[in-house]
């Protein structure tokens, strides 16, 4: 491939066919190999060189005088080479639907989906996206299923549950990208500062955002490791995140495992303290995600790719610690999170008051990584089965790979200069216990407290 598609900014390269190297069209066709991205980039450069220099003699003479690096840099300074490569990589198809509605819950987990609106990431890719604040996860799910939303911010287990028909009608749904990793906490009411040991929590009332959430599974995992049965020894109820602090203040709950900024808002309002960050249970765990129906992907593939590209770029920007204060200011206003900027900054920068008299510095309190590991999907499915949400035999790998679109995201990550993992499976360590995605049933059966 390297020989077939030579550098058009090298004086010794020749334009003998559409790609500029072969003597005949047959040789050109035979050389079309598997590295599509490299081919697209070289074809883009060759097309630009042809347009600028015209004849072969002019091109070769110019490059011989100034050198290939100088020629390439000079051309790039005056011609948007990156946009040409991008257009070719995306197939050059027109965006089928530019005006989109994307639903979100006002939490920091949705940072890339939210900030892509005020900071111009959607517009950069030719999309006019309305990000719509939504009351709760059931509403998000129903509006996405009814096609009132073109795509949505969802909890990472939700596309799996929807695709399996658990909790709703079965509709093929996809999760191309994770939005955030970490970024959650267990927050308790101030009256429980002397009851930090979860073995003391018998009878506690907890809130989680939704039944199909990493929050529900991590809370259950945490108390079960302490010897409590989450279905018998404590109460767990689904409460929309914006209502968690009010419920804590009203003594309707003793605590919650929920998303930020509401853990930090409980501290800010003086009604609760941060007991433990979820990164201390499972560092790098997925939480929220960009989700979209399979029908939308099939009907508008170029729209889907543009939307995914915008979100992957926004995710990479949000991950950079140097950008966190800027991002916090962008997403704090009323039409987005509707929170004091100082609360959002404490979450995103990882420098925060914990409600126990300490200022903690945890730069990885929340991070943003779009790659949807298939092994994470398998872990989620094991917890759904462990707690009786799904029953019977399940093809873990098949479901994971149909719903978590790792290939699409890996391709997009490469296009924006990120390096995706070489594999989509790996082991994970949750509270010191290693999860091997190759043995999901053995993992479930290793727990004494379970429903299945």
N, C-alpha and C positions, 0 to 999 in steps of 0.2 A: 504493500500500500504506500509506504514512504517513497518508493522509487516511482510508482505510477503517478502520483500526484505531487509533482515537485513544486518547490517554492517559486511563485511567479516573480518574486523580487530577487531572484538569482539570475545573473546574466547568462549562465549556461543553459537555463531552462528554455524549452522551445514550445510554442503553441502549434502543435501539429494536429490536434483534435479538440473537441469541446473542453477538455480539461487542460490542454496545453502541453501534453507530453507524447501521446501515442501517434504512430504513423497512420493508423486507420481507425475507423469507428469500431471495428470488431475488436481490436486490441483494447480500445477504451472500454467497451462493454465488458470484456473479460476481466478487466482489472477492478471492476466494482466489487469491493470486498465487504467486510463486516463493520469497519470502523466508520459508521455513518457520520458521527460528529466531526471527526477529522476531515472526512471527505467534504462535508458541508462547509467547513471553515476554509479549506483550500479552494473550493469552487468559488466561494465568495471573494476571496483575494484575487483569484484569476480574473473574475468578471470585472472587478474594479480596475485591475491593471490593464485589461483590454480597453476599457472605456476611456481611461486617462491617456494611455500612450498611443492608442490606435495601432500603428504598425509594429511588427516584431522588431525591426531594426531600431526604431526609436527607444523601445523599452530596454533592449539589451545595451544600447549605447549609454543611456542614462544611468543604468545600474552599474555598468562598468566604471563610470566616472565617479560616482558617489558611494558605491558599496551597497550591499543588500540591506543592511540594518538601517542605514540612513534613508534609503528609498522607501522602505516599509514605514518608518517613523514619519517621514514627510507626508506620505499619502494618508496615513491614519490621522494626521493633524487636521486635514482638510476634508476628509470623507468619513462618514460614520460607519466604519468597518464593523464595529460591534453590532449595530442594528442590522446590517446585511447578514452577518452570521446568524443572528437570532431569527431573522425571518426565514432563512433557509432551514435552520434547525427545527422550526415549528411547522415546516411544510408550506409556509407561505399562504395558508388558507385564511380567508376573511373570518373575523369574529362573527359568529352567528347571532349572538345576543349581547348587546353592549350594556343595556340597562338591567341591573340585577339587584335583587334584594337578598341580603345575607343577615340572618338573625343571630343575635348574641345575647348572652347573659352578662350583666355588668360586673365582671370580675377580672382580676389581673391575668388569669389564665388565658383570656381572650386577647391579650395585648396585641399580637401580630394582626389578627383580624380587624381589631378596632383601629390601631394606629395607621394601618394601611390606607384608611380613609383620609384623615386630616393631613397626613404626611405625604400623600400623593402616589403611593405605590400602585393603587388600582388604576388611577388616571394614566400613569406612565405606560401601562399596557393596554390602553385603549378602552378601559372599562369605566362605566358610570355606575358605581356601586353605592347603594343605600344600605348602611349598616343599621339594623333595626333593634333597639333595646327590647328585650322580651322578658316577661315576668318569671318564667320558670321552665324547667327542662321538659315537662310534659307538653307545654305550649310550643316550645321549640320543635319537639318531635312531631307533633300533630301538624304544625304549619309546614314543616319540611315534607311530610308525607302527602299533604294536600297540595303541594307545589305552590303554596303561597310564598315560600322562600325558595330561591334557586339553590342556595347552599346554606350551611349553618355551622355555627360554633356548637359542638356537642361534647359531652363527656366521652372519653375514648371507648368505654364499653357499649355505648348506645348504638353505634352502627352494627356491632356484632349482634346485639339483642334484636334490633329491627330486622336484620337479615334473617335471623332464626325464627322470627315471629314470636319472640318472648316479650310479653307486655304490650304488644301491638300486633296489627296485621303484619304478616311477613312480606317485606318489600326489599328487593336487592339494594343495599346501600353500601357505600364505600367510604373509607377513611384514608385519603391520600397523604395527609400530613398530621403529625402531632403538633400541637401549638406550644405547650409548655411541659417541662419536666420539673419535678419537685413543686414548691409553691403552695403547699397546704400545711395545716397544723391542727393539732388538737388544742382547743381553747376551753378552759373551764371557768365557771363563775368564781368570783373572788372568794366566796365563802368556802371554797374547797382548797385553799392554799395549803392546808395541813393534811390533804388527802391525795398526795401525788402518786401513791402506789396504786396501779390499776386493780390490784386484788381487793382494794377497799371500795371499789365502785359498784358493788352489788346494789341494785335498785336505782342506779343513775338513769336519767333520761337524756338521750343524745339525739342530736340532729345531724343528718347528712343531706347533701343536696338532692339525691335521687337514689332510687333502689339500684339502678344500673350505673354505678359510679365507682371510681377507684377509691373514693372516700369511704363508701360502705364496706368495700372489701378490706381496706387497710384497718379500719376501726374494728371490724370483726376479727381480723387476724391478730391485732394487738391485744384485745381483751381475751381472746381464746388462748394466746400464749401465756397469759396470766392466770389461766384456769377458769375463766368465766365463760359461760355459754351465752353468746350474744342474743340468742332468741329467748332465753329463759331468765338470765340473771340481770340483764339490763334492757332498757327500751331503746329502740332505734326508730326514728320517724323521719320521713322526707320533708324538708323545709327549704323553700327557695332561699338561696344565699343572702339576698338583701334583707330577709326577715330574721336571720339568725341572731343578730345582736339584739334586736327588740325582744325576741323570745328569751334570750339570756337575761336581759334586764328585768323582764316581767316574771322571772322565775318559772317559766314554762318548761325550761330545760336546764340541765346541770352543766352541759357543755356541748360542743359540736366538733366534728372533724369536717372542716370546710375550707373553701378557697379564700384566698386573700382578694380584696383588702379587708375582709370582715374579721379575720383574726386580729389584725392590727387595729381595726376600728374599735373592737371590743376593749383593747388596751387604751386607745385614744379617749374613749368615752368613760373609762374607769369602771367598767362592769365585768371585766374578765382578764385572764392572764394566759400567756402561751405556755402550755404544758410541754409540748414537744413538737418539733417540725417533722413533717413526714419524710424529709430527706434522711432523718436519723433512723427511720424504719427501713426505707428502701431508697438509697441515693440514686437519683436518675430515673425514678419511676415516671411513667406517662400520666398525664391528667386529662387535659382537654385537647380537642382536635378540630380540624377542618373536615367537615363531612358533606357528602353530596350523593344524591341518588344516582344509581347506575343509568337510569333513563336519561338524566341530564347529560351525563358524560357521552352517551351514544348520540343524543340529538344535537349536541353542540360541543363537539370535541375541541375546537379551537378556542371557544369561550372557556372551557374547562382548563385547558393548558395555560391560557393567559391568567386566569384566576389563581391557579396553582403557582404559577411563576411569581405573581405578585405576593402571594402569602409566604412562599419560601424566602423571597428576598426580604420581606418585612420581618420574618422570623430571625434571619441572620442579623439584621440590623438591631433587633431588640436584644439579641444575645450579647452584643458588644457592651461591656460595662461602661465604656465611655459615652454611650448614647442613652443610658438609663434615665438620667434626669430630664433630658429632652423628651423622651418617650412618656415619662410620667406626666409632664406638663401637657402633652398632647391628648392623653386619654382620661385625665382627671375631670374635665368639665362635665356639666350637667347632662348633656346629650349622650355622654359615654358612661363613665363610672359614677359621676356625681359624688365625688369624694374630695376631701381636702388634699391638695397636692402633697403636703407633708406626709400624709398617710400612705399615698401611692409611692412616694419616693422611698420611704422606709422599707416597703416591700421590695421594690425593684433594685435598690442599691444594696440591700442586705444589712444595713446599719439601722437597728431598731430597738426600741424599748420593749421589754418582754412582759411588763406588768408585775415583775417580781423584784423590781428595783435595779435591774441591770440594763445596760445598753450593750447589745450583742452585735457582733460583726460577722455575718454569715453571707459572704458574697454569692454563694450558691443556694441561698434560700429559695430562689426561683431562677430557672434558666429556660432557654428556648432552643429546641432542637427538633427539626421537622421530621426526622427519620422514623418511620413507623415499623419498629422491629416486629417481625412475625412472632418471635419468642414472647414478646410482651402480650400479644393477642392470645397466645396459648395460655399464658399465666392467668389472664382475665377469665378465659373460658373455664379454667380449673376452679376458679373461685365461684363462678356462676353455678358450676355443678356441685361444688362442695356445700354450698348453702341452699341447694334445692331449687334454684331458678331454672336450671335445665336438667333433664333426666334422660337416662338411657345412653346408648352409644353415641359418640360424636367423633367425627373426623376432624381432630383439632387442627392439623396442618392445612387441610383443605379450606376450612372456614377462615382461618387466619390469613391465608394467602389470597382468598377471594375478596376479603373485606379491607385489609390493610394493604394499600397499593404501594408497596416498597419500591417496585421497579420504576413507577412514574416519578416518585419523589427523588429517587437516586439520580435519574436522568436530569431532573430539574436542578438538583443540587450541583451536578457537574457543570451545567450551563451557567450557573451564577458563581462558579469558582470554589464551591465547597467540595469536600471529599467524603462521599458516602461510605459506609462500611462495606467491606468486601462480601460479607455474609448477612443474611437477614435473621439468623438465629444465633443466640448466645445464651450462656447461663446467667442467671440473676440471683442476687443474694438479698433476701428479705428477712430482717431481724436475725441475721447470722445463719440462716438456713439457705442452702443453695438449691435453686430451682433449675432442673434440667428439662428443657422443652421436649426432649426425646422420650421422656417417661411421665406424661401428665397424669395417668391413672395411678401410677406408683406414688406420685407426689400427693395426690388427694388422699390416698389410703394411708399415708404416713401420719395424718392428723387424727388425734383422738376425738376432737370435737368437730363434728361435721354432720350434715344432714343426709348425705348420699352414702 
